Amino acid sequence: MNLRVALDAPKFSGPRWTFQTGSQQLDYLLCPKPLFASIQSVGIERRGIYHPTSYGGQFPHFHEVTSPATQASDHAAVWADFSL
C-alpha cells in the first residue's frame, strides 16, 4: 500500500502520543500519497482525555472533563486539514 502517516507531515510538530498515559502513539490517520501531499495542517486533539495534572499543564482538558468517567476516550484523535 502507498499510505502515509499524517503525523509524518512537515506541518506537524510536538509529541506524538495519542494514549492517556502520554507515552504511546496508538492512533493513526493514514493517507494515500496524493492526499498526504495536500495536508495544510495536522494535529492531535487531546482535550477530551482526563489526566489529573493535565500533563503538567502542557495539555489541559476541556472544563467539562473532570474525571475518567467524563472523558471522551482514553485515546486522542488525530486530525488533518487538506487542500482539495
Secondary structure, DSSP 4 states (H G I P E B T S, - for coil): --EEEGGGSTT--S----BTTSS------EEEHHHHTTEEEEEEE-TTS--TTTTTTTSPPPTT--STTTSS-SBPEEEEEE--
